[in-house]
Amino acid sequence: MKILLALLLALCAVLSVHAVDERLCDGSVNCNCDLTKYNSSVTPPRPTIYCENEKMTLYISKCQLAKSLFNTSNLSLINNTGAECASKEYLVDGEIQEGFHNPMSFMKCGNNLTINSTHVIYSNILYIYAEQRTIINRNNYSMNVSCVYPLNYPVALNITLKPKTVTTGLSIPGVSGEMQITMGVFTESSFTNVVTDSTTLYVEDTVYIRVWMPALEADTFAIKVIRLYATPGGTGPESGLVFNLTSGPDGCPNPEYGDGLITVLQNGNSSEARFAMKVFKITDQDYVKLYADTTICTSSCVVNCNQRLLRAQTPENVASMSVELAAEDSSFSGAANLGFSLSWIFVSLISSLFFGKFM
């Protein structure tokens, strides 16, 4: 019986993957401003902010700054110590920009970190100074810039037949950008070889599941899968027929299904969670949906599954992911039919909810 993977989820809004044509102005490209194309203003232009790849990227038009009599060579964040905290000149999508690639790390470049009940906020200040002239008719400006991460959020993931990442997102008023969550299924405990459509597995084979968020600081946050469960294909949890593979909401294996079906390798103590899972099917069902509910902790939230004394509380607004397993009959020769082959199509899943906010 051959098993194929498909992901079934929906989302209220989708964002495209952000990509810009960025070239450093190092003499190989023309980065000279034609100021006749710009209008002067008493205030500086608004920067463009992207929060992705573990960085807060800021772009602000160099030519508009120059036309409006602001100093283009003295832009700064709270702390400009280190080359990565200083601005550089770039040609971005045909526009000459002063740009920062500020590492998303607490205290780096003067970054401030704020955590409340719903969001994590990395913030900084962009300082813009008036040109030093005999007659100065511009004020200096400071602009608050930040990247906002929701602690718990709804999420949608998509899947394709080959190992290929896709990005989805959620719109929030006043917030834009993207955060990435990645889920991968691997063939071995080293988590190096992703399961693909050419991988053959059998019932009781072990696959390894990894869920991680590259942009999170491991010392500050932790990814936790709070529940793994399954339903027959074609139905959802609302049908009432749910098989809890973990006895949530603490993510520990459910003893009802015996030892070894789910093994917790790492969960709630870093920016990734890891599990080992025995390949299985539900009796008399050709389809199985597998679900994983995930949340983010603002500190370590690891549970000792051998010493659970109190029942954990379920966090609010947990991200829920599901994959559907579709079984297909095949013929077997020999005296015994002891298993079935599984052709697992790609399970490298990415969702973006990495929010950047200009204030």
N, C-alpha and C positions, 0 to 999 in steps of 0.2 A: 504494500500500500504506500503510495507516494504522497508525501505531504508538501504542500506549497504554502508559503507565507504571504499574507496580504494584510495590510493595516487598515483598520476601519475606525476612523475618527472624524469629527467635524469641528470647525472653528468659525467664530462669528466674523473674523476678518483675517485677510492674508496680506503679508508684506512681502515684497520682492527682496531678493538678496541685494545688499548694497555693494556696489562695485564702482570705483572711480578710476580714471586714467590719471595716475599721479606720477609725475616725473620731477626729480630734483633738479633745480636750476643750478647746474654745475658747469655751465659754459657750453654744453652740448645742445641746449635748446634755447630758443629766444624768449627771454623773460623780461623784455623791456616794455614798460607801460606806455600806451598811447593815451595820455590824459584827456585828449579832446573827446574821447568816447564816454567820459564820466561827468557827472554833475557834482558840484561841491555841496557839502552838507556840514552843519555845525555839530553833528553827532557822528560817531564812527559807525560803520556798517555792522550789522549783526553777524556774528560768526555762525558757521555751520558746524554742528557737532555730531559725531558718530561714536557710538559706544560698541565696540566689537574687537575681537581678537585680543582681549585682555588689555585694551587701550582706550583712552578717551582721546579721540582725534578731533582737533579743532582746526578749521580753516577760516581765514578772514581775508577779504580782498585787499591785496597790497595796493593796487592802483586806486581803489576807492579811498583807502586811507590817505594815500599821497595827495589825491585831488582835494580831499577835505582838510588838508594841512595837519595830519597826524603823523607822528614819527613811525616809520615802518621798520626801523632797525632796533627799536627798544621795547618791543612787546615782551611781556613777562607773565609768568604764573606766580603764585605765592613764593615758591622757591625754585630758582633756576639752576640749582647745583646739579651738574651732570649734563652731558650732551643731549640725553633723551628729554630733558626738561626745557631746552632752549628751542626757540622757533627757527625754522628754516624756510627757504623760499622754494615753492613748488609750482609747477604748471599742472593744474588740476582741471581736467575736462576742458582744456583750452583757456582757462582763466588763471591769471597769476595770483597766487595765494601765499600768505604767510601761514605756516602750519606748525602745529604741535602734535606729537604722538606721545601723549602722557601715559605712562604705565599705570594700569588700574591697580594700584597698591596703596595701602594706608601710609600716609606721611610722605610718599614719593612725590616730588615736585610740590610739596605742600598740601597734598590731598588730605581732605578731612573725611572721616567716616562717621555716618549717623545711622543708627538702627532704631526703627520704631516697630510697632506691632504688625505693620503690613509691608514695609519696604526697607531696603538697604540703599543708602544714598552716598555716593562718592562725589565730593564737591571740591571746587577750587575757584580761584578768582583770576580773571584775565585783566591785566592792567594795560591801558592804552594811554599814551602820553601825547600831548600837543607838540608840534614842531617848535624848536627854540628859534624864535625870530625876534627882530627888533620890536615889532608890535605883535603881541600874542593875543589872538581873539578866539582861542579855543580852550575849553576846559580839559583837564585830564579825566579819564573815565576808568571805572572798574566795573567788570561784568561778572556776575555769578554764573558759573557753568557747573553742570552736574550730570551724572549718569545714575539712573534710578533702577534698582532691581526689586521686583516684587518678591516677597518671601514665599508666598504660596500663590499659585495661579493656575487657571485652566490652560490647557495646551493641546495642540493638535500636531500629529506627526504623519508624514506620508512615506510611502515605500515604493521602490522600483524593483525591477527584476535583477538588476546588477548592483554591486556595491557602489552606490552613488548617493551623496548627501543632498537633501532638499531642505528648504527653509520655509517656515511659516511664522506668522506673528499675530499679535493681538493689539488693536488700537486702543489707546487710552487718551482721553482728552488732555492736551498739554504735554504729552509724552510721546517720543518717537525713538526709533532705533531697534535694536534686537539683542536678545540674549540667547545663547545656544545651549541646548541640552542634547547630549548624545547618548544613544543606547545602542549597544552592539552585542551580537551573539557570536561567540568564538568557539573554535573546535578544541582548544586546549587551555590548560590552566595558566599559560604564560600570556594569554590574551593578545596574541599577535596575529593569528590567522582568522579572518572574519568568515563566517559561514556564508556561502554563495549558492547560486542555483545549481552548481556542479558538485556540491558537497553531498555525499551519501551518508546517512545516519540510520541507525536501527533503534527500535524500542529498547530502552535501558541504556543506550549510549548516553554519555554525559556531554552536555553543552554548557558553556560558561557565559553568563550574562553580566554585562558591565553597563552601568549608567553613570555618566559623569558630566560635569559642567566646567569646561576649561577656564572660564572667566572668574570662577570663585576662588577666593583666598582660602587655602586649606586650613590655615591657622585660625580663621575667623568663622567660617561656615562649614556645614556638613550636608551632604546629600544623603537622604534616607528614603529607601523604599519601604513603605509601611505595610504594604499588603500585596501579595501575589495570589491570584485566584483564576479559576477557569469556568467557562460555561459551554454547553453544547453549541456547535456552530449554528448560525441562523437565529440565535436568541441572545439576549443580553441579561444582565443582572436583574432587570425588572421582571423577568420570567419567574424568578424565585428559585431556579435550579442553578445554584452556585456551589462550586467546589473550592473551598478555601485552602489553598496550598500552604498558606501561612496562617497562624492563629492570631491575626492582627488585633489591634493596629500597631504592633511593635515589630512586625517583619520577621518573626521567628517561625520556624517550620511547624506545620500542623502535625502532631503525632498520630492523628487519625489515619494518615496515609502511609505510615511506616517510616523507618529511617532511610535517609538517603535520597528521597525524591527531590527535596530542596535542601541545599546546604548553604548557610550564610558564610561567606568568606570575608566580607567587609561591608559594614552598613552603619551609617550614622556617625562616623568618626573622621571623615575626610571629604574632599570634593568629588568622590566617586563611591559607588556601591557595587559590590561584586557578589555573584551567586553562582553556584553550580546546580544544574538541574538535569534530572534523568528525563530523557525523551519518553513521552507517554501519549496515550489516547484515552478517551472516555468510552466505556463499554457501550457497544451498539451504536456508536456515533461516528459518522464519517468526518465531522467537522468539530474542531475544538477552538474556542477563543481563549487566549491567555492574556490576563490583565496585570498591569503593575501600577500601583498608586505611589506617587513620589512626592516628597516635600523637601524643604530646605530648613535646616536648623541653624540658629545663630551661635551655637556652641555644639560641642560633642553631644550627640543624643544616642550613643550606642547602647544597646540592651544586651545584657548577659542572658542568653536564651536558656541557660541551665539553672539560673537563679532568679526567675521572675517571681516577684512577690505581689506586685500591684498591677492591675490592668492599666495599660497606657490609654491616654485620651487621644482620639482622632483629631489631627489638625484640621483647620478649616481650609477650604478652597485648594484641595489637593489635586495635583496634575495626574490624570489617569491615562495610561497608554494601553492599547490592546493590539494583539496580532491574532489572526485567524489561521488555523491549521486545517487544510482540506485533504482528506484521505481519498486515495484512488486505488481501486482493486488492481492486483496484478497476480499472475499465475506463479505457483511455486512447484518445483519438482522435489521428489524425495518423500520419505515416510512421514516427516514431521514438518509442520509449519510453525516455526518458533519465533518468527518476528516479521517485520516488514521494513522496507527501505524507505528512507525519508530524504527527499531532495529539498533542502531548505534554501529558499530564495533569500537573499540578502536581508540582514537585519542590522544595518547601520542607520540609525534614525536620528535626525536632527530637527529640533524645533527652535525657533528664535523668539525670545522674549527678553531681549536685552535692550532696555529702554534708556534713551538719552534725553535729557531735558534741558532746555535753555531757559534760564530764569532772568 
